Amino acid sequence: MPARPSSTSTASSAAVLTAFLTVKDAADYLGLSHHTLYVWRHRRQGPPSFRMGPRGRVMYRAEALDAWVREQEQADSRSNLALNPLSADPQQRIRPSA
């Protein structure tokens, strides 16, 4: 009778499965269409991805997706008050001397 996998090996394999996501899993994780991720990859936009394995499957690291989402939040003026034009002091006009 084969030995049952220990809970530590099951936990570590689950961690590996969640560390690397397929295009479909990454799309589900981000709430996007997998087609959007393919288009972004083709245009060299979106979260970083890479090919893995002998078949060259496109994969995403879960931590890279989280970092990419944080970058998007910081680049958006609605989320980053430093970029929001409404939070800046109004500029004074300088009148040219005659």
Secondary structure as the mmCIF struct_conf table of DSSP 4:
data_model
#
loop_
_struct_conf.conf_type_id
_struct_conf.id
_struct_conf.beg_label_comp_id
_struct_conf.beg_label_asym_id
_struct_conf.beg_label_seq_id
_struct_conf.end_label_comp_id
_struct_conf.end_label_asym_id
_struct_conf.end_label_seq_id
HELX_LH_PP_P HELX_LH_PP_P1 PRO A 2 SER A 6
HELX_RH_AL_P HELX_RH_AL_P1 SER A 7 ALA A 19
STRN STRN1 PHE A 20 THR A 22
HELX_RH_AL_P HELX_RH_AL_P2 VAL A 23 LEU A 30
TURN_TY1_P TURN_TY1_P1 GLY A 31 GLY A 31
HELX_RH_AL_P HELX_RH_AL_P3 HIS A 34 HIS A 42
TURN_TY1_P TURN_TY1_P2 ARG A 43 ARG A 44
BEND BEND1 GLY A 46 PRO A 47
STRN STRN2 PHE A 50 MET A 52
TURN_TY1_P TURN_TY1_P3 GLY A 53 GLY A 56
STRN STRN3 ARG A 57 ARG A 61
HELX_RH_AL_P HELX_RH_AL_P4 ALA A 62 ALA A 75
TURN_TY1_P TURN_TY1_P4 SER A 77 SER A 79
TURN_TY1_P TURN_TY1_P5 LEU A 81 LEU A 83
HELX_RH_3T_P HELX_RH_3T_P1 PRO A 85 SER A 87
BEND BEND2 ALA A 88 ALA A 88
HELX_LH_PP_P HELX_LH_PP_P2 ASP A 89 SER A 97
#
